[in-house]
Amino acid sequence: MNAKQELIKKTTYENLDCIGRPDIYIKLECNQFANSFKSRGIVNFLSHIDDIKGLVTFTTGNHGISVSAIARQLSLPAIIITTDKISNHKRTIIESNGATVQLIDFYDLDKATTLAKQTAIDLGYTFVPLFDNDNLLDGYSEIANEICTDFEGNLTIFFPIGSGSLLYANAKRAKAINPNNKVIGVEPKVYQRLNGVTHHNSPSSSIADSLAIDRIPTCNLDLTKYADYILAIEETEIADATKMIYEQFNLVTEAGGAITLAAALKTEKDNTNKIAVITGKNISPDKFNFINSNFQSAK
């Protein structure tokens, strides 16, 4: 194991027996290095590259935080290209890791990715992809591998949908291990891409803003071949799940991570273990307080 791979750890679980749902577990990927699952893919991607002089990526959130944190750990310079869609909180974390934030005045996934790739070429740095890389996806898919190792029998596993890479990688892995496993993709009802008529975003004010991305990349649309279905969740349900994780486990998480618990709670209680993957906790105190204060319970 090299120095990069040593950053990644196996994440733990909490059981929802405390609310009468012993069949539901949350997997705390929010406790992964840099506080999100993103580090799994990035570290695995970088572990296949020997001569790294610096890192460049495009992101509006946790991907950039993980790249900057990994760069800091490896004593590498990093450039994070982003837009004004990034929250002040996440930008501050990136800059505190020593990375340079380069703001662009457009939000087009293809154009921004092309810019990031060219910047990496110009500087002799390594471009860190957000999607469409086998090593990146293999790193993400270790989540499903851990879950299928830790639990016996047929499982139902819930993943949030941002770019779709996390769901795509883990649905393929979980189905390869056991074709009877169910894998459910979860997205906000006000921000549907895969559950709607089009695969492109529409304007959204979802509290699950960590899932916001210009569009689902074409390379990830094959996820519909592996995921059993896509579940859309109301804002009040997302808020309730975010609050529940805090109240039951004293853990502050992003709404875009807690959305999977909201989905699991919509299932019937039975003997099938259900695992909701909680993907990140890089949320500002102000945003968390807003969620706590502005949403009435869906119950």
N, C-alpha and C positions, 0 to 999 in steps of 0.2 A: 504494500500500500504506500503510495507516495504522499507528499505533504498536502497536496490538494484533497485527495480522497479522505484524509484524516479529519477534514472539517465536517464531514457528514456523519450523522449518527442515526441509529434506529430510534424512531419516535414512539412514544407511549400512548396509552388509551385512558379514557375515563368512561365509566359505565353509567347509564341513565336510570339505574335501579332506584335512585333517589327520587325520581318522579313517577315511579311505577312502570318504567319501561326497561326491564333488564335485557331486552332483546336489542337495545340500541347502544352502540359505543361511538364515541368520537375519537378519531385518531389525530393527535396533536402535531400535525406538520407545521403549525404556527410556532412550535418550539425548535424547529430546525435551524441550522446556522443562518444568521441574518433574518430570523423570524418569519421565514416563508419556505414553502416547498421548492421555490425557484432554484435554491442553491443546489439541490440534488442534480438537476439537469446540467447546470452550468459547470459544476465541479466535474461531472463525468465527461462533459464535452472537453474541458481543458486538460483532463488527465490523459487525453490522447494526443496532446500537442507538447512537444519538447521545448522548443525555443520560443518563449513568450516574452516580448519586450514591453507590452502594454495591452490594455483592453479597450475596446470601443463597442458600444451598443446603442440601440434606440429603444426607448421605453417611456412609459408614463407612470411607472409604479414599482412594484416589488422586484421586477427583473433588474432594474437599475440599482436598487438597494443591494441585491445579492452580488451583482457584478462589482460594485464599489467596495463592498465588505470583503469579498474574496481578493480583490486587487490589493487592498490594504494588508490583508493577512500575508500575501505573497510579496509584499513590498514592490508592487507594480503601479505605474501610473494608469489612470482610467479616465476615459471621456464618456460621459453619459449624454447622448443627444435626446432632447425631450421637447415638449411643448408646454404651453400654459395650462394644459389639462392636468399636469402633475400637481399634487397638493403641496402646500408650503411645508407641511410636516415631512413628507417623503423627500422633498428636495433638500431639506435641512439634514436629514439622515445621510443622504448621498454625499453632500458636501462635507459633513463631519467625518466621513470615511476618507476624505482627502481627494475625492474624484472631482474632475472639472465638469460642470454642468453647462452644456451648450444648448441654448434655446433656439428653436426654429419657429417661424411664424406660419407654419402650415401643419395640417394633420392629415397626412396621406401615408398609409402604411408602406406602400411600395416605394414612394419617393424618399421617405425617411430612412427606410432600410438601405436603399441604394446609396444615400448620402453617408450613412454610417459605414457601409462597406468601403466606399471610396476613401473616407477619412482614415480608416484602418490601413488601407493600402499606402496612402500618402505618408503615413507616419511609421510604417513597418510594424504596426500593432496587430493584434488578433481581433477580428470581428466576432462578437458573441451573439449568435442568433437567438431570436425569440421563438422560432418555430422552424420546422422543415429541416431537422438535422437528426440523424439516427442516434448519435451519441447523446444528444440532449434528451431525446425521448426515452432512451434506455435508462438514463438517470432518473427521470420521472417515474418510470414504470416499476422501480424498486418499491414504491409505495404499495402497489398491488401485490408484489411478491411477498413483502413483509406481512400484509394482511392475510393472504392465503396460507402463509406458514403459521401464523399465530392462531388462526381459527379453523376448526374442522367443519366439514359439511358444505352444503350450498350456502352461499352468502349473497347479500344484497349490499352493494357498495355505492356510495353517493359522492360524485365529484362536481365541483362548480365549473362553469364554462366561461373562460375568458377568451383566449385565442383558440381554445379547443385542444391544445397540445396535451395538457394534463389528462383530460378525459380520453383522448385518442390513445395515448400511450398505455394508460392503465386499463382501459377496456380490452385492448388487444391482449395484454398480459394476463388479466384475470380470466378471460375466456380461454386462453391457451392452457392455463393451469387446470381449469374446470369449466367446461362449456355450460354447465348448469348454473354457474354464478350469474347473478344479475348485476348490471352496471347501469346506473342512472345518472344522466347529466342534469344539472340544475342551473337555471338562469332566472333572473328577475322577470316578473310578468310584464313590467313596464319597459323591459329592455330585451325582448326576445329576438333572437336571431335564428336559431335552429328550430324553434317551435313555431316560427311564423312562416309567412309566404316567401319571404326573401331571406337570404343569408347575410344581408347588410344591416348595420345598426340604424336605428332611428334615434332622434334626440331623446335623452333620458335624464331623469333626475333621481335615479335609484340610489338608495343609501349603500347599495353594493357596488360602489364605484370602482373598486379594484378589478371588477370584471369588464370594465369598459375598454373596448378596443375598436378601431376603425371598422374592422370586418373580421369575420372568420376566414382565415387564409384558405385558399382553395385546397392546398395540400392536406388540410385537416378535415375536410368535409367527409372523408371516408370514415370518420368516427361513427357516422350513422349506421355503418355496417356492423359495428361492434356493440355500441350502446343499446340497451334494450328499449329505452325511451327517454325523452327529455321532459322534465317537469318544470313548470313555471310557478314561481312563488310570489305571493303578494308582499308588499313592503311591510305591512304590519306583522306578517309571519316571520320575515327576516329579522325585524327588530326584536320580536319576542325571543327568537333563538339566540340572538346576540346577548340579550339581557340574561337569559337563562344560563348561558355558559359562565357569565360573570357571577351570577347569584349562587350557582351550585358549585363552581370550581374556582372562584376568585380569579378568573382569567379574562382579560380584556382582549377581544379578537376583532378583526375586521368583519364587517357585515358580509362581505363577499366570500369569507370563509365560513361564517356561521350559517349561511344559506343552506348548506347541506344538512345541517341538523334540522332546520325547518322542514326540509323535504322528508327526512326520515320520520319526523313526528306525524306526518300525514298518513303513514302506513298503519295497518292493523297490527296489533300486538299478537305475535305468534312465536313459534320456536325457531324461526330463521334469524340468525344474527345479522344485524344491519349496522354497517360502519359508515359514519359520516366523516369525511376527511376535511378537517379544519385547516385551511391552507395558509393563513397569515394573521399577524397581529400588529402590523405597522399602521396603526390608527392613531390619530391625534386625540388628546383628551377632549378637545372641543367637539370633534366629530362624534366621539363616543357619548358625550354628554347630550349632544343634540339628539341622538338616537334614543337615549333614555328618556328625554323630556318631551319629545314631540310625537310619539306614536302610542296610541291606545292599543291594548292587547287585542289580538285577533280572536281570542276565546270569547 
